[in-house]
């Protein structure tokens, strides 16, 4: 027998499947427009991958366990929904340690243009590389200023977007030829080339010259956020954003039901019936529209459509709590600066190419590339008062070129091997082992956890552990897209998750766009 629910009604204008940040954005917009809205979330909490948790037993540190920085969230969404949410700028963009001529050193990007220029000069021996850096990122910033505002508008055509950008060189570099061409033409230093390329490889298993241009699409989304390309720290952690979104949706009249796993959607294009299960048993609810805040794979399963091409993630996510930041071999940089921005490890251009080739052969990279940052330096509010007083710090590590296929035979064993190899690359640039700085939890265990693509698939149902749900798409219309990039083969079923066109990252853009599609905007 179907379970009786505590829902306010049997039929809603819109049912949102999944209470991740995009689903909550959609629910809030629709409820504020006067629509009746129900959000059904499988887990016992909302937030999806954008959550703050205390992963270490007895330790009062609220970490952004999965997604962790904000760039693509439009101020428009924060303002429209009246969210009590803020971000802070990082004082340093990045630091990349190296050793040349037997001496430790590094490239510091931050602290003002003069200091950055001096760091480039110290590394490369000339002014040319910094001039190339400035020219390159002036160009990406101009592209960002023109492209970012279009993400919350109906999809432009490729021709219209190209006209909007009004820079044929930039269009060719970003949209037509592999990003590796521009990197190699514009920069000569291997370390600088690698730092530039990393934005093309976040969660994306590709070579710099991949003809699919998957790396270009990844790069584009990593340099256009807010029209600046800045990546900011969410005050209070990622959970602060999704808690604010859930509050905004409820305040506008939306209902949110956790512990409700949707199992099927049946639709005739006008009316839909949504089946779900709870701990008490199965149930159904009707809706005029269904907005699916899940992967394209999950959408196909729910409506009975043929599945899309399988997706595959390619990252290692590591969360740590330290008693103190480790000392660096490069004594010219304060660890509080080096770890405040993105700390690049084993991400030289040739190292990235080697790691990709090894992983493509089915081998773990010998020198796994990764990037690290310390949230608590910019936002100590995520630490309890005692931890903050004792000088504890968090570290977040994101590893590249670790596709899910590498973990298929023994996820636990390979995870430990990869974690050890990744930390060894970091230790090579430290004056003390990272292990000596790790805090201990209430059971005496080091405060460190690692998540592989298979772990993300298990925990969050990300297909193949892909953080974008599927390869990213260029932000323009083609024959497969609708007006907003959220439409499906079913007129009243919309995709509002990361797999929508212009999805990926913590942006709320697919949620906004799906709501606009329902409202006929």
C-alpha positions as CSV (number, residue, x, y, z in Angstrom):
1,X,0.0,0.0,0.0
2,X,1.3,3.5,-0.8
3,X,2.5,5.4,2.3
4,X,0.4,8.3,3.5
5,X,2.5,11.5,3.4
6,X,2.5,14.7,5.4
7,X,2.6,16.8,2.2
8,X,0.3,19.8,2.2
9,X,-1.3,18.6,-1.1
10,X,-1.5,15.7,-3.5
11,X,-0.5,17.7,-6.5
12,X,2.1,20.5,-7.0
13,X,2.9,22.9,-9.7
14,X,6.4,21.6,-9.5
15,X,8.2,18.8,-7.9
16,X,12.0,19.1,-7.6
17,X,13.9,15.7,-7.5
18,X,17.0,16.2,-5.4
19,X,17.8,18.8,-2.8
20,X,21.3,19.8,-3.9
21,X,22.1,23.5,-4.4
22,X,20.6,23.7,-7.9
23,X,17.4,22.1,-6.8
24,X,17.1,24.5,-3.9
25,X,17.7,27.5,-6.2
26,X,14.9,26.3,-8.6
27,X,12.5,25.6,-5.7
28,X,13.2,29.1,-4.2
29,X,12.6,30.9,-7.5
30,X,9.4,29.0,-8.3
31,X,8.0,29.4,-4.8
32,X,8.7,33.1,-4.9
33,X,6.8,33.3,-8.1
34,X,3.8,31.8,-6.4
35,X,4.1,28.2,-7.5
36,X,3.4,25.3,-5.2
37,X,6.7,23.4,-4.9
38,X,7.8,20.2,-3.3
39,X,11.5,19.1,-3.0
40,X,12.1,15.3,-2.6
41,X,15.6,14.5,-1.3
42,X,16.9,10.9,-1.0
43,X,19.3,11.7,1.9
44,X,18.5,12.8,5.4
45,X,19.8,16.3,4.6
46,X,19.8,18.8,1.8
47,X,22.9,20.2,0.1
48,X,24.1,17.4,-2.2
49,X,27.8,17.9,-2.7
50,X,27.8,21.4,-1.3
51,X,27.7,20.6,2.4
52,X,29.7,21.3,5.6
53,X,30.3,18.3,7.8
54,X,32.4,17.3,10.8
55,X,34.1,14.3,9.3
56,X,36.5,13.6,12.2
57,X,35.2,12.0,15.4
58,X,35.0,14.5,18.3
59,X,36.6,17.3,16.4
60,X,34.8,20.6,16.0
61,X,35.8,21.5,12.4
62,X,33.1,21.9,9.8
63,X,34.7,21.1,6.5
64,X,33.4,21.6,3.0
65,X,33.6,17.9,2.4
66,X,33.1,17.8,-1.4
67,X,32.8,21.1,-3.3
68,X,34.8,23.8,-1.6
69,X,35.3,27.1,-3.5
70,X,32.8,29.5,-5.2
71,X,33.3,31.3,-8.5
72,X,30.3,30.6,-10.8
73,X,27.5,31.6,-8.4
74,X,26.0,34.8,-9.8
75,X,25.5,37.7,-7.4
76,X,22.1,37.9,-9.2
77,X,20.9,34.6,-7.6
78,X,22.2,35.7,-4.1
79,X,20.4,39.0,-4.4
80,X,17.2,37.7,-6.0
81,X,16.7,35.1,-3.3
82,X,17.9,37.4,-0.4
83,X,20.5,34.9,0.7
84,X,22.4,35.5,3.9
85,X,25.6,34.2,2.4
86,X,29.0,35.8,1.8
87,X,32.3,34.9,0.3
88,X,35.8,36.3,1.0
89,X,38.6,36.9,-1.4
90,X,41.9,35.0,-1.0
91,X,44.9,37.2,-0.5
92,X,47.0,35.0,-2.7
93,X,46.0,33.4,-6.0
94,X,48.6,30.6,-6.1
95,X,51.9,29.3,-5.0
96,X,53.8,26.6,-6.9
97,X,57.0,25.2,-5.3
98,X,59.9,24.0,-7.3
99,X,63.6,23.2,-7.1
100,X,66.0,24.6,-9.6
101,X,69.8,24.5,-9.5
102,X,69.5,22.5,-6.3
103,X,67.7,25.3,-4.5
104,X,64.1,25.3,-3.4
105,X,62.0,28.2,-4.7
106,X,58.6,28.8,-6.2
107,X,56.2,31.0,-8.1
108,X,53.9,33.2,-6.0
109,X,51.0,34.8,-7.7
110,X,49.5,37.4,-5.4
111,X,50.4,40.1,-3.0
112,X,50.1,42.7,-5.7
113,X,51.5,43.0,-9.2
114,X,55.0,44.1,-8.1
115,X,55.5,41.1,-5.9
116,X,54.1,38.8,-8.5
117,X,56.4,40.3,-11.2
118,X,59.3,39.8,-8.9
119,X,58.4,36.2,-8.3
120,X,58.2,35.6,-12.1
121,X,61.5,37.3,-12.6
122,X,63.2,35.2,-9.8
123,X,61.8,32.0,-11.4
124,X,62.4,32.7,-15.1
125,X,65.2,35.2,-15.1
126,X,63.4,37.7,-17.3
127,X,60.3,40.0,-17.5
128,X,58.9,38.2,-20.5
129,X,56.9,35.5,-18.8
130,X,55.1,37.8,-16.5
131,X,54.2,40.1,-19.4
132,X,52.8,37.1,-21.2
133,X,50.8,36.1,-18.1
134,X,49.3,39.6,-17.8
135,X,48.4,39.6,-21.5
136,X,46.8,36.2,-21.4
137,X,44.7,36.8,-18.3
138,X,43.7,40.3,-19.5
139,X,42.3,38.4,-22.5
140,X,40.4,35.8,-20.4
141,X,39.1,38.5,-18.1
142,X,37.6,40.4,-21.1
143,X,36.0,37.1,-22.2
144,X,34.7,36.5,-18.7
145,X,33.1,40.0,-18.6
146,X,31.2,39.2,-21.8
147,X,30.3,35.6,-21.3
148,X,29.4,35.3,-17.6
149,X,26.3,37.5,-17.8
150,X,24.9,35.3,-20.5
151,X,24.8,32.2,-18.3
152,X,21.5,33.3,-16.7
153,X,19.9,34.3,-20.0
154,X,18.5,32.1,-22.7
155,X,21.2,30.2,-24.6
156,X,22.9,32.3,-27.3
157,X,23.9,30.8,-30.6
158,X,27.6,30.2,-31.1
159,X,27.6,33.1,-33.6
160,X,25.9,35.4,-31.1
161,X,28.3,34.5,-28.4
162,X,31.3,35.0,-30.7
163,X,30.0,38.4,-31.6
164,X,29.5,39.2,-27.9
165,X,33.1,38.2,-27.2
166,X,34.3,40.3,-30.1
167,X,37.8,38.9,-30.1
168,X,38.6,36.4,-32.9
169,X,41.9,35.4,-31.3
170,X,40.3,34.6,-28.0
171,X,37.5,32.7,-29.7
172,X,39.9,30.5,-31.6
173,X,42.0,29.9,-28.5
174,X,39.2,29.0,-26.2
175,X,36.5,27.5,-28.5
176,X,38.2,26.1,-31.6
177,X,41.7,24.8,-31.0
178,X,43.1,22.8,-28.1
179,X,44.1,25.0,-25.2
180,X,47.6,23.5,-25.3
181,X,48.3,25.4,-28.5
182,X,47.8,28.8,-26.8
183,X,49.7,27.7,-23.6
184,X,52.7,26.6,-25.7
185,X,52.6,29.7,-27.9
186,X,52.3,32.2,-25.2
187,X,54.5,30.8,-22.4
188,X,58.0,29.2,-22.4
189,X,58.5,28.2,-18.8
190,X,57.3,24.6,-18.0
191,X,56.1,25.5,-14.5
192,X,54.2,28.6,-15.7
193,X,52.6,26.5,-18.5
194,X,51.5,23.9,-16.0
195,X,49.9,26.5,-13.6
196,X,47.9,27.8,-16.6
197,X,46.8,24.4,-17.8
198,X,45.5,23.2,-14.4
199,X,42.3,25.1,-14.8
200,X,41.6,22.9,-17.9
201,X,41.9,19.7,-15.9
202,X,39.8,20.0,-12.8
203,X,37.7,16.9,-12.7
204,X,38.5,16.5,-16.4
205,X,40.6,13.6,-17.7
206,X,42.2,15.1,-20.9
207,X,45.5,16.0,-22.4
208,X,46.3,19.7,-23.3
209,X,45.9,18.8,-27.0
210,X,42.8,16.6,-26.7
211,X,40.8,17.0,-30.0
212,X,37.5,16.7,-28.1
213,X,38.2,20.1,-26.4
214,X,36.9,18.8,-23.1
215,X,39.9,20.6,-21.5
216,X,38.9,23.9,-23.2
217,X,35.4,23.7,-21.8
218,X,36.7,23.0,-18.4
219,X,39.2,25.9,-18.7
220,X,36.5,28.3,-19.8
221,X,34.2,27.7,-16.8
222,X,37.2,28.1,-14.5
223,X,38.2,31.5,-15.8
224,X,34.8,33.3,-16.3
225,X,33.2,33.2,-12.8
226,X,31.8,36.6,-11.7
227,X,33.3,38.1,-14.8
228,X,36.7,37.9,-13.1
229,X,37.6,34.2,-12.8
230,X,38.2,34.6,-9.1
231,X,37.6,31.6,-6.8
232,X,36.4,32.7,-3.4
233,X,36.0,31.2,0.0
234,X,32.4,30.5,1.2
235,X,32.1,32.0,4.7
236,X,31.0,29.2,7.0
237,X,31.8,26.6,4.4
238,X,29.7,25.3,1.5
239,X,27.0,24.2,3.9
240,X,26.3,27.9,4.7
241,X,25.2,28.4,1.1
242,X,22.9,25.4,0.9
243,X,21.5,26.1,4.4
244,X,20.7,29.6,3.2
245,X,19.1,28.2,0.0
246,X,16.9,25.8,1.9
247,X,15.9,28.6,4.2
248,X,15.0,30.8,1.3
249,X,13.0,28.1,-0.4
250,X,11.0,27.3,2.8
251,X,10.4,31.0,3.5
252,X,8.9,31.3,0.0
253,X,6.5,28.4,0.7
254,X,8.3,25.4,-0.8
255,X,8.1,22.1,1.1
256,X,11.3,20.1,1.5
257,X,11.0,16.4,2.3
258,X,14.3,14.5,3.1
259,X,14.5,10.8,3.3
260,X,12.4,10.5,0.1
261,X,14.1,8.7,-2.8
262,X,12.4,9.2,-6.1
263,X,12.1,5.9,-8.0
264,X,10.2,6.8,-11.2
265,X,8.7,9.6,-13.1
266,X,5.7,9.0,-15.5
267,X,4.6,11.9,-17.7
268,X,2.4,12.6,-20.7
269,X,4.2,15.9,-21.3
270,X,1.5,17.8,-19.3
271,X,1.0,16.1,-16.0
272,X,3.5,13.9,-14.2
273,X,3.3,11.3,-11.4
274,X,6.4,10.9,-9.2
275,X,6.9,7.7,-7.3
276,X,9.2,7.6,-4.2
277,X,10.1,5.4,-1.3
278,X,10.7,6.3,2.3
279,X,11.6,4.4,5.5
280,X,7.8,3.9,5.9
281,X,7.2,2.6,2.4
282,X,6.4,3.8,-1.1
283,X,4.3,6.8,-2.2
284,X,3.3,9.0,-5.2
285,X,2.7,12.7,-5.8
286,X,1.5,14.5,-8.9
287,X,3.0,17.6,-10.5
288,X,2.7,19.9,-13.5
289,X,6.4,20.1,-13.9
290,X,9.3,17.9,-12.6
291,X,12.8,19.4,-12.2
292,X,15.4,16.8,-11.8
293,X,18.4,17.9,-9.8
294,X,20.3,14.7,-10.5
295,X,22.6,13.4,-13.3
296,X,21.5,12.8,-16.9
297,X,22.0,9.1,-16.1
298,X,19.6,9.3,-13.2
299,X,17.1,11.2,-15.3
300,X,17.1,8.6,-18.0
301,X,16.6,5.8,-15.4
302,X,13.7,7.7,-13.8
303,X,11.8,8.4,-17.0
304,X,12.7,5.1,-18.8
305,X,14.8,6.8,-21.6
306,X,17.9,5.3,-23.1
307,X,20.9,6.0,-20.9
308,X,23.5,8.7,-22.0
309,X,27.1,7.9,-22.6
310,X,28.8,6.7,-19.3
311,X,30.5,9.5,-17.4
312,X,33.8,9.1,-15.6
313,X,35.3,11.3,-12.8
314,X,39.1,11.8,-12.5
315,X,39.9,13.4,-9.2
316,X,41.0,12.6,-5.6
317,X,39.5,14.8,-2.9
318,X,41.3,14.8,0.5
319,X,40.2,16.7,3.6
320,X,42.7,17.3,6.5
321,X,42.9,19.0,9.8
322,X,46.3,20.1,11.0
323,X,47.6,21.2,14.4
324,X,49.7,23.8,12.4
325,X,50.7,24.5,8.8
326,X,53.9,22.7,7.8
327,X,57.2,24.6,7.2
328,X,58.3,25.0,3.6
329,X,61.7,24.3,2.2
330,X,61.4,27.6,0.3
331,X,61.9,30.0,3.2
332,X,61.2,33.0,1.1
333,X,57.4,32.4,1.4
334,X,55.4,32.3,4.6
335,X,53.3,29.1,4.8
336,X,50.3,31.3,5.6
337,X,50.6,32.9,2.2
338,X,51.6,29.7,0.3
339,X,48.6,27.8,1.5
340,X,46.1,30.7,1.4
341,X,45.8,30.4,-2.4
342,X,46.1,27.3,-4.6
343,X,49.2,25.4,-3.7
344,X,50.2,23.5,-6.9
345,X,52.0,20.2,-6.5
346,X,53.6,18.2,-9.4
347,X,51.7,20.4,-11.9
348,X,54.5,21.4,-14.2
349,X,53.4,21.1,-17.9
350,X,55.5,18.1,-18.6
351,X,54.5,16.5,-15.3
352,X,50.8,16.9,-16.2
353,X,51.4,15.3,-19.6
354,X,53.2,12.4,-18.0
355,X,50.6,11.8,-15.4
356,X,47.9,11.8,-18.1
357,X,49.7,9.4,-20.2
358,X,50.4,7.0,-17.3
359,X,46.7,7.1,-16.2
360,X,45.6,6.6,-19.8
361,X,47.7,3.4,-19.8
362,X,45.9,2.2,-16.7
363,X,48.7,3.1,-14.3
364,X,48.6,5.4,-11.2
365,X,50.6,8.5,-12.0
366,X,54.1,8.2,-10.6
367,X,54.0,11.8,-9.5
368,X,50.3,12.5,-8.9
369,X,49.4,16.2,-9.6
370,X,47.3,18.0,-7.0
371,X,46.4,21.4,-5.7
372,X,45.8,22.4,-2.1
373,X,44.3,25.3,-0.2
374,X,43.7,26.2,3.4
375,X,40.1,27.4,4.0
376,X,40.6,28.4,7.6
377,X,43.3,31.0,6.8
378,X,40.6,33.1,5.1
379,X,37.6,31.9,7.1
380,X,38.4,30.6,10.6
381,X,34.7,30.5,11.5
382,X,34.6,26.8,10.4
383,X,36.8,25.9,13.4
384,X,35.5,25.6,16.9
385,X,36.9,28.2,19.4
386,X,39.4,25.8,21.0
387,X,40.8,24.6,17.7
388,X,41.1,28.2,16.4
389,X,42.9,29.3,19.7
390,X,45.4,26.5,19.3
391,X,46.3,27.5,15.7
392,X,44.7,24.5,13.9
393,X,44.2,24.8,10.2
394,X,42.4,22.9,7.5
395,X,43.8,21.6,4.2
396,X,41.8,20.7,1.2
397,X,43.6,18.7,-1.6
398,X,42.2,18.1,-5.1
399,X,44.1,15.5,-7.2
400,X,44.1,15.4,-11.0
401,X,44.4,12.6,-13.6
402,X,43.0,9.8,-11.4
403,X,40.1,8.4,-13.5
404,X,37.6,6.1,-11.9
405,X,38.9,3.1,-14.0
406,X,42.1,3.0,-11.9
407,X,40.1,2.1,-8.8
408,X,37.8,-0.5,-10.3
409,X,39.7,-3.6,-9.0
410,X,40.3,-2.5,-5.4
411,X,39.1,0.9,-4.5
412,X,40.4,0.8,-0.9
413,X,43.9,-0.4,-1.8
414,X,44.4,2.0,-4.7
415,X,43.0,4.9,-2.6
416,X,45.7,4.3,0.0
417,X,48.4,3.9,-2.6
418,X,47.4,7.1,-4.4
419,X,47.1,9.1,-1.2
420,X,50.5,8.1,-0.1
421,X,52.1,9.0,-3.4
422,X,50.3,12.3,-3.5
423,X,51.4,13.3,0.0
424,X,54.9,12.2,-0.9
425,X,54.9,14.8,-3.7
426,X,53.9,17.5,-1.2
427,X,56.4,16.3,1.4
428,X,59.2,16.9,-1.1
429,X,58.6,20.6,-0.8
430,X,58.1,20.7,3.0
431,X,60.8,21.1,5.7
432,X,58.9,18.6,7.8
433,X,56.6,15.6,7.0
434,X,52.9,16.6,6.7
435,X,52.1,13.6,8.9
436,X,53.8,15.4,11.8
437,X,51.3,18.2,11.5
438,X,48.1,16.2,11.3
439,X,45.7,16.5,14.2
440,X,44.2,13.4,15.8
441,X,40.5,12.7,16.3
442,X,38.9,11.5,19.5
443,X,40.0,8.0,18.8
444,X,43.6,8.9,18.2
445,X,43.4,8.6,14.4
446,X,45.0,11.2,12.0
447,X,42.4,13.7,10.8
448,X,42.6,12.9,7.1
449,X,40.1,11.4,4.7
450,X,40.3,10.7,0.9
451,X,37.5,10.3,-1.6
452,X,38.0,8.6,-5.0
453,X,35.6,8.9,-7.9
454,X,34.1,5.6,-6.8
455,X,33.6,7.0,-3.3
456,X,31.7,10.0,-4.8
457,X,29.6,7.7,-6.9
458,X,28.7,5.7,-3.8
459,X,28.1,8.7,-1.5
460,X,26.5,11.2,-3.8
461,X,25.5,9.1,-6.9
462,X,27.7,11.1,-9.2
463,X,27.9,9.0,-12.3
464,X,31.4,7.4,-12.4
465,X,32.3,10.0,-9.7
466,X,32.2,12.8,-12.3
467,X,31.8,16.1,-10.4
468,X,30.1,17.6,-13.5
469,X,27.8,14.6,-14.1
470,X,29.0,14.5,-17.7
471,X,31.5,16.4,-19.9
472,X,31.0,20.1,-19.7
473,X,29.3,21.9,-22.7
474,X,30.2,25.2,-24.3
475,X,27.7,27.8,-23.2
476,X,25.8,28.2,-26.4
477,X,22.9,26.5,-28.2
478,X,23.2,23.6,-30.7
479,X,20.7,21.2,-32.2
480,X,20.5,19.2,-28.9
481,X,19.6,22.1,-26.6
482,X,16.5,24.0,-25.9
483,X,16.0,27.7,-25.0
484,X,17.6,27.4,-21.6
485,X,19.8,24.3,-21.9
486,X,17.7,22.4,-19.3
487,X,15.0,20.9,-21.6
488,X,14.5,17.2,-22.1
489,X,12.6,15.0,-24.5
490,X,9.6,15.4,-22.1
491,X,8.0,18.8,-22.3
492,X,7.3,19.1,-18.5
493,X,10.5,17.4,-17.2
494,X,13.6,19.6,-16.9
495,X,17.2,18.9,-16.0
496,X,18.3,21.3,-13.3
497,X,21.6,19.6,-12.2
498,X,25.2,20.0,-13.2
499,X,24.6,18.0,-16.4
500,X,22.5,20.8,-17.9
501,X,24.1,23.1,-20.4
502,X,26.1,25.7,-18.4
503,X,26.1,23.3,-15.4
504,X,29.0,22.2,-13.3
505,X,30.5,23.8,-10.2
506,X,28.6,25.4,-7.4
507,X,26.7,28.0,-9.5
508,X,22.9,27.6,-9.1
509,X,22.7,28.5,-12.8
510,X,20.9,25.3,-13.9
511,X,18.4,25.7,-11.1
512,X,17.8,29.3,-12.0
513,X,17.5,28.5,-15.7
514,X,15.1,25.6,-15.1
515,X,12.9,27.8,-13.0
516,X,12.9,30.4,-15.8
517,X,11.9,27.7,-18.3
518,X,9.0,26.7,-16.1
519,X,7.9,30.3,-15.7
520,X,8.1,30.9,-19.5
521,X,10.7,33.6,-19.3
